[in-house]
């Protein structure tokens, strides 16, 4: 479901949403809230969930540009 703050952004980004409860370390939460406040200071409305999605998407895009996938090498994969 889209709200007024998501209209005009990437239309496919908000088509499907998954709800999860996840613990976030305080420094990461503070970083996201500060980012949200900085965006809101420009007069734009943005939810915490939209900020989190934006940060993840920016990270993914930056990795694609840099060809960086090191974090995938450190993830333990279950043995068959």
The first five atom37 places (N, CA, C, CB, O) and aatype in JSON, in Angstrom:
{
  "aatype": [20, 20, 20, 20, 20, 20, 20, 20, 20, 20, 20, 20, 20, 20, 20, 20, 20, 20, 20, 20, 20, 20, 20, 20, 20, 20, 20, 20, 20, 20, 20, 20, 20, 20, 20, 20, 20, 20, 20, 20, 20, 20, 20, 20, 20, 20, 20, 20, 20, 20, 20, 20, 20, 20, 20, 20, 20, 20, 20, 20, 20, 20, 20, 20, 20, 20, 20, 20, 20, 20, 20, 20, 20, 20, 20, 20, 20, 20, 20, 20],
  "atom_mask": [
    [1, 1, 1, 1, 1],
    [1, 1, 1, 1, 1],
    [1, 1, 1, 1, 1],
    [1, 1, 1, 1, 1],
    [1, 1, 1, 1, 1],
    [1, 1, 1, 1, 1],
    [1, 1, 1, 1, 1],
    [1, 1, 1, 1, 1],
    [1, 1, 1, 1, 1],
    [1, 1, 1, 1, 1],
    [1, 1, 1, 1, 1],
    [1, 1, 1, 1, 1],
    [1, 1, 1, 1, 1],
    [1, 1, 1, 1, 1],
    [1, 1, 1, 1, 1],
    [1, 1, 1, 1, 1],
    [1, 1, 1, 1, 1],
    [1, 1, 1, 1, 1],
    [1, 1, 1, 1, 1],
    [1, 1, 1, 1, 1],
    [1, 1, 1, 1, 1],
    [1, 1, 1, 1, 1],
    [1, 1, 1, 1, 1],
    [1, 1, 1, 1, 1],
    [1, 1, 1, 1, 1],
    [1, 1, 1, 1, 1],
    [1, 1, 1, 1, 1],
    [1, 1, 1, 1, 1],
    [1, 1, 1, 1, 1],
    [1, 1, 1, 1, 1],
    [1, 1, 1, 1, 1],
    [1, 1, 1, 1, 1],
    [1, 1, 1, 1, 1],
    [1, 1, 1, 1, 1],
    [1, 1, 1, 1, 1],
    [1, 1, 1, 1, 1],
    [1, 1, 1, 1, 1],
    [1, 1, 1, 1, 1],
    [1, 1, 1, 1, 1],
    [1, 1, 1, 1, 1],
    [1, 1, 1, 1, 1],
    [1, 1, 1, 1, 1],
    [1, 1, 1, 1, 1],
    [1, 1, 1, 1, 1],
    [1, 1, 1, 1, 1],
    [1, 1, 1, 1, 1],
    [1, 1, 1, 1, 1],
    [1, 1, 1, 1, 1],
    [1, 1, 1, 1, 1],
    [1, 1, 1, 1, 1],
    [1, 1, 1, 1, 1],
    [1, 1, 1, 1, 1],
    [1, 1, 1, 1, 1],
    [1, 1, 1, 1, 1],
    [1, 1, 1, 1, 1],
    [1, 1, 1, 1, 1],
    [1, 1, 1, 1, 1],
    [1, 1, 1, 1, 1],
    [1, 1, 1, 1, 1],
    [1, 1, 1, 1, 1],
    [1, 1, 1, 1, 1],
    [1, 1, 1, 1, 1],
    [1, 1, 1, 1, 1],
    [1, 1, 1, 1, 1],
    [1, 1, 1, 1, 1],
    [1, 1, 1, 1, 1],
    [1, 1, 1, 1, 1],
    [1, 1, 1, 1, 1],
    [1, 1, 1, 1, 1],
    [1, 1, 1, 1, 1],
    [1, 1, 1, 1, 1],
    [1, 1, 1, 1, 1],
    [1, 1, 1, 1, 1],
    [1, 1, 1, 1, 1],
    [1, 1, 1, 1, 1],
    [1, 1, 1, 1, 1],
    [1, 1, 1, 1, 1],
    [1, 1, 1, 1, 1],
    [1, 1, 1, 1, 1],
    [1, 1, 1, 1, 1]
  ],
  "atom_positions": [
    [[0.84, -1.18, 0.0], [0.0, 0.0, 0.0], [0.89, 1.24, 0.0], [-0.96, 0.0, 1.21], [1.85, 1.3, 0.76]],
    [[0.58, 2.21, -0.83], [1.37, 3.42, -0.93], [0.73, 4.53, -0.12], [1.54, 3.85, -2.39], [-0.5, 4.59, 0.01]],
    [[1.56, 5.39, 0.43], [1.04, 6.6, 1.06], [1.57, 7.79, 0.29], [1.43, 6.67, 2.58], [2.31, 7.62, -0.68]],
    [[1.22, 9.0, 0.71], [1.61, 10.19, -0.04], [3.11, 10.33, -0.18], [1.04, 11.42, 0.62], [3.59, 10.86, -1.19]],
    [[3.88, 9.89, 0.81], [5.33, 10.08, 0.75], [6.01, 9.12, -0.22], [5.92, 9.91, 2.13], [7.15, 9.36, -0.62]],
    [[5.33, 8.03, -0.62], [5.96, 7.08, -1.53], [5.57, 7.34, -2.97], [5.59, 5.66, -1.15], [6.21, 6.81, -3.88]],
    [[4.56, 8.12, -3.2], [4.16, 8.42, -4.58], [5.23, 9.24, -5.25], [2.8, 9.16, -4.62], [5.79, 10.16, -4.66]],
    [[5.52, 8.9, -6.5], [6.55, 9.63, -7.23], [7.92, 8.99, -7.1], [6.61, 11.05, -6.76], [8.84, 9.33, -7.84]],
    [[8.07, 8.06, -6.16], [9.32, 7.34, -6.03], [9.23, 6.1, -6.92], [9.62, 6.96, -4.55], [8.24, 5.91, -7.62]],
    [[10.24, 5.28, -6.88], [10.25, 4.06, -7.68], [8.96, 3.28, -7.43], [11.5, 3.18, -7.33], [8.75, 2.77, -6.34]],
    [[8.09, 3.2, -8.44], [6.79, 2.57, -8.22], [6.86, 1.1, -7.83], [5.96, 2.7, -9.45], [6.0, 0.62, -7.09]],
    [[7.88, 0.37, -8.3], [7.98, -1.04, -7.96], [8.49, -1.3, -6.57], [8.86, -1.71, -8.93], [8.32, -2.4, -6.04]],
    [[9.12, -0.29, -5.96], [9.74, -0.48, -4.64], [8.71, -0.8, -3.57], [10.51, 0.76, -4.25], [9.01, -1.57, -2.65]],
    [[7.52, -0.24, -3.65], [6.55, -0.38, -2.57], [5.39, -1.29, -2.94], [6.03, 0.98, -2.18], [4.4, -1.35, -2.21]],
    [[5.5, -2.01, -4.06], [4.4, -2.88, -4.48], [4.17, -4.02, -3.49], [4.68, -3.44, -5.86], [3.03, -4.38, -3.2]],
    [[5.24, -4.56, -2.98], [5.12, -5.67, -2.04], [5.87, -5.32, -0.77], [5.65, -7.0, -2.65], [6.98, -4.77, -0.82]],
    [[5.27, -5.63, 0.36], [5.87, -5.3, 1.65], [5.83, -6.53, 2.55], [5.13, -4.11, 2.32], [4.84, -7.26, 2.56]],
    [[6.91, -6.75, 3.29], [6.98, -7.84, 4.27], [7.13, -7.2, 5.64], [8.17, -8.83, 3.96], [7.95, -6.3, 5.82]],
    [[6.35, -7.66, 6.59], [6.43, -7.15, 7.95], [7.2, -8.14, 8.81], [5.02, -6.89, 8.53], [6.86, -9.32, 8.88]],
    [[8.24, -7.63, 9.48], [9.07, -8.43, 10.37], [9.42, -7.6, 11.6], [10.36, -8.93, 9.65], [9.49, -6.37, 11.53]],
    [[9.62, -8.27, 12.69], [10.14, -7.63, 13.89], [11.6, -8.0, 13.98], [9.34, -8.05, 15.17], [11.95, -9.17, 14.11]],
    [[12.47, -6.99, 13.92], [13.91, -7.24, 13.94], [14.57, -6.32, 14.96], [14.53, -7.05, 12.53], [14.28, -5.12, 15.01]],
    [[15.46, -6.88, 15.77], [16.21, -6.01, 16.68], [17.27, -5.24, 15.89], [16.87, -6.84, 17.81], [17.93, -5.79, 15.01]],
    [[17.42, -3.97, 16.21], [18.42, -3.12, 15.56], [19.31, -2.55, 16.66], [17.74, -1.96, 14.71], [18.81, -1.99, 17.63]],
    [[20.63, -2.67, 16.52], [21.52, -2.08, 17.53], [21.27, -0.56, 17.62], [23.01, -2.36, 17.17], [20.98, 0.09, 16.62]],
    [[21.4, -0.02, 18.82], [21.11, 1.4, 19.05], [21.89, 2.32, 18.1], [21.44, 1.75, 20.5], [21.29, 3.25, 17.57]],
    [[23.19, 2.11, 17.86], [23.9, 3.01, 16.94], [23.32, 2.98, 15.52], [25.38, 2.64, 16.89], [23.26, 4.02, 14.86]],
    [[22.89, 1.81, 15.06], [22.28, 1.72, 13.73], [20.93, 2.43, 13.71], [22.11, 0.24, 13.31], [20.6, 3.13, 12.75]],
    [[20.14, 2.25, 14.76], [18.85, 2.92, 14.88], [19.05, 4.44, 14.9], [18.11, 2.46, 16.15], [18.34, 5.17, 14.2]],
    [[20.01, 4.89, 15.69], [20.28, 6.34, 15.76], [20.69, 6.9, 14.41], [21.39, 6.62, 16.79], [20.27, 8.0, 14.03]],
    [[21.5, 6.15, 13.66], [21.91, 6.58, 12.33], [20.7, 6.72, 11.41], [22.93, 5.59, 11.73], [20.57, 7.71, 10.7]],
    [[19.83, 5.72, 11.42], [18.64, 5.76, 10.58], [17.72, 6.91, 10.97], [17.89, 4.45, 10.67], [17.18, 7.6, 10.1]],
    [[17.53, 7.13, 12.27], [16.67, 8.24, 12.72], [17.27, 9.59, 12.33], [16.47, 8.17, 14.25], [16.54, 10.5, 11.93]],
    [[18.59, 9.73, 12.44], [19.22, 10.98, 12.04], [19.06, 11.22, 10.54], [20.72, 10.98, 12.42], [18.84, 12.35, 10.11]],
    [[19.16, 10.16, 9.76], [18.96, 10.25, 8.31], [17.52, 10.66, 8.03], [19.31, 8.9, 7.61], [17.26, 11.51, 7.17]],
    [[16.57, 10.05, 8.74], [15.16, 10.4, 8.58], [14.93, 11.87, 8.92], [14.28, 9.49, 9.46], [14.23, 12.58, 8.18]],
    [[15.49, 12.33, 10.01], [15.32, 13.74, 10.41], [15.93, 14.7, 9.39], [15.95, 13.98, 11.78], [15.38, 15.77, 9.13]],
    [[17.06, 14.31, 8.8], [17.69, 15.16, 7.8], [16.8, 15.28, 6.56], [19.07, 14.6, 7.4], [16.68, 16.37, 5.98]],
    [[16.18, 14.19, 6.16], [15.27, 14.23, 5.02], [14.04, 15.06, 5.36], [14.86, 12.79, 4.59], [13.59, 15.87, 4.55]],
    [[13.49, 14.86, 6.55], [12.31, 15.6, 6.96], [12.59, 17.09, 7.1], [11.78, 15.04, 8.28], [11.68, 17.91, 6.93]],
    [[13.82, 17.45, 7.41], [14.19, 18.86, 7.53], [14.1, 19.59, 6.19], [15.6, 19.0, 8.09], [14.02, 20.82, 6.14]],
    [[14.11, 18.83, 5.1], [13.97, 19.42, 3.77], [12.5, 19.62, 3.4], [14.66, 18.55, 2.71], [12.18, 20.13, 2.33]],
    [[11.6, 19.2, 4.29], [10.17, 19.34, 4.05], [9.51, 18.11, 3.48], [9.94, 20.47, 3.13], [8.31, 18.1, 3.22]],
    [[10.29, 17.05, 3.28], [9.73, 15.8, 2.74], [9.3, 14.9, 3.88], [10.77, 15.07, 1.84], [9.96, 14.84, 4.92]],
    [[8.2, 14.21, 3.69], [7.71, 13.26, 4.67], [8.25, 11.88, 4.32], [6.15, 13.25, 4.74], [8.16, 11.45, 3.17]],
    [[8.82, 11.19, 5.3], [9.36, 9.85, 5.08], [9.25, 9.06, 6.37], [10.84, 9.92, 4.58], [9.54, 9.56, 7.46]],
    [[8.82, 7.8, 6.25], [8.69, 6.95, 7.43], [10.02, 6.26, 7.72], [7.56, 5.9, 7.23], [10.92, 6.24, 6.88]],
    [[10.12, 5.71, 8.9], [11.32, 4.97, 9.29], [11.54, 3.79, 8.34], [11.22, 4.48, 10.75], [12.67, 3.5, 7.95]],
    [[10.45, 3.1, 7.99], [10.56, 1.96, 7.08], [11.09, 2.39, 5.72], [9.2, 1.27, 6.91], [11.9, 1.68, 5.12]],
    [[10.65, 3.53, 5.23], [11.13, 4.05, 3.95], [12.61, 4.41, 4.02], [10.31, 5.27, 3.52], [13.35, 4.21, 3.06]],
    [[13.04, 4.94, 5.16], [14.46, 5.26, 5.35], [15.28, 3.98, 5.32], [14.68, 6.01, 6.69], [16.3, 3.92, 4.64]],
    [[14.85, 2.97, 6.05], [15.56, 1.7, 6.06], [15.64, 1.11, 4.66], [14.88, 0.71, 7.02], [16.7, 0.65, 4.24]],
    [[14.53, 1.11, 3.94], [14.52, 0.59, 2.57], [15.47, 1.4, 1.68], [13.1, 0.61, 1.99], [16.19, 0.83, 0.86]],
    [[15.47, 2.71, 1.84], [16.34, 3.57, 1.02], [17.81, 3.27, 1.3], [16.05, 5.05, 1.29], [18.62, 3.17, 0.37]],
    [[18.17, 3.11, 2.57], [19.56, 2.83, 2.93], [20.0, 1.48, 2.35], [19.74, 2.84, 4.47], [21.1, 1.36, 1.82]],
    [[19.14, 0.49, 2.46], [19.47, -0.83, 1.92], [19.62, -0.77, 0.4], [18.39, -1.87, 2.3], [20.56, -1.34, -0.15]],
    [[18.7, -0.08, -0.27], [18.78, 0.04, -1.73], [20.03, 0.81, -2.16], [17.51, 0.73, -2.27], [20.68, 0.43, -3.13]],
    [[20.36, 1.89, -1.44], [21.57, 2.65, -1.76], [22.82, 1.78, -1.58], [21.67, 3.91, -0.89], [23.75, 1.84, -2.38]],
    [[22.82, 0.99, -0.52], [23.95, 0.09, -0.26], [24.08, -0.93, -1.4], [23.76, -0.64, 1.1], [25.18, -1.2, -1.88]],
    [[22.95, -1.48, -1.82], [22.94, -2.45, -2.9], [23.44, -1.82, -4.2], [21.53, -3.04, -3.09], [24.23, -2.43, -4.93]],
    [[22.98, -0.61, -4.5], [23.41, 0.08, -5.72], [24.9, 0.4, -5.67], [22.6, 1.37, -5.93], [25.6, 0.24, -6.67]],
    [[25.38, 0.85, -4.51], [26.8, 1.17, -4.37], [27.66, -0.08, -4.56], [27.08, 1.81, -3.0], [28.71, -0.01, -5.18]],
    [[27.21, -1.2, -4.03], [27.95, -2.45, -4.21], [27.97, -2.87, -5.67], [27.33, -3.57, -3.36], [28.97, -3.38, -6.16]],
    [[26.86, -2.64, -6.37], [26.8, -2.99, -7.79], [27.77, -2.13, -8.58], [25.37, -2.83, -8.33], [28.42, -2.61, -9.51]],
    [[27.88, -0.85, -8.23], [28.79, 0.06, -8.93], [30.24, -0.34, -8.65], [28.54, 1.52, -8.48], [31.08, -0.34, -9.56]],
    [[30.53, -0.67, -7.41], [31.9, -1.01, -7.01], [32.26, -2.46, -7.26], [32.1, -0.69, -5.55], [33.42, -2.85, -7.16]],
    [[31.28, -3.27, -7.59], [31.54, -4.7, -7.76], [31.87, -5.36, -6.44], [32.67, -4.92, -8.74], [32.54, -6.4, -6.42]],
    [[31.41, -4.78, -5.34], [31.72, -5.29, -4.01], [30.68, -6.32, -3.59], [31.79, -4.15, -3.0], [29.48, -6.04, -3.58]],
    [[31.16, -7.48, -3.23], [30.27, -8.51, -2.72], [30.96, -9.24, -1.55], [29.89, -9.51, -3.84], [30.65, -10.4, -1.27]],
    [[31.87, -8.56, -0.89], [32.64, -9.2, 0.18], [31.75, -9.72, 1.29], [33.64, -8.24, 0.74], [32.04, -10.77, 1.87]],
    [[30.66, -8.99, 1.61], [29.81, -9.42, 2.71], [29.19, -10.79, 2.43], [28.71, -8.39, 2.96], [28.91, -11.54, 3.37]],
    [[28.97, -11.12, 1.16], [28.41, -12.42, 0.85], [29.41, -13.55, 1.13], [27.98, -12.46, -0.61], [29.01, -14.67, 1.43]],
    [[30.69, -13.25, 1.04], [31.72, -14.26, 1.28], [31.81, -14.59, 2.76], [33.07, -13.79, 0.75], [32.26, -15.68, 3.12]],
    [[31.41, -13.67, 3.62], [31.54, -13.9, 5.06], [30.31, -14.56, 5.67], [31.81, -12.6, 5.75], [30.34, -14.96, 6.83]],
    [[29.24, -14.66, 4.9], [28.0, -15.28, 5.41], [28.18, -16.79, 5.42], [26.76, -14.87, 4.56], [28.5, -17.4, 4.4]],
    [[27.96, -17.37, 6.58], [28.08, -18.83, 6.69], [26.91, -19.48, 5.98], [28.15, -19.29, 8.18], [25.76, -19.14, 6.25]],
    [[27.18, -20.39, 5.11], [26.14, -21.1, 4.38], [25.94, -22.47, 5.04], [26.5, -21.24, 2.87], [26.91, -23.14, 5.4]],
    [[24.67, -22.88, 5.18], [24.42, -24.19, 5.79], [25.01, -25.31, 4.94], [22.91, -24.41, 5.98], [25.0, -25.25, 3.71]],
    [[25.51, -26.31, 5.59], [26.07, -27.45, 4.89], [24.94, -28.39, 4.48], [27.1, -28.19, 5.76], [23.95, -28.54, 5.19]],
    [[25.11, -29.01, 3.33], [24.06, -29.94, 2.83], [24.1, -31.25, 3.55], [24.22, -30.18, 1.35], [23.3, -32.14, 3.25]]
  ]
}
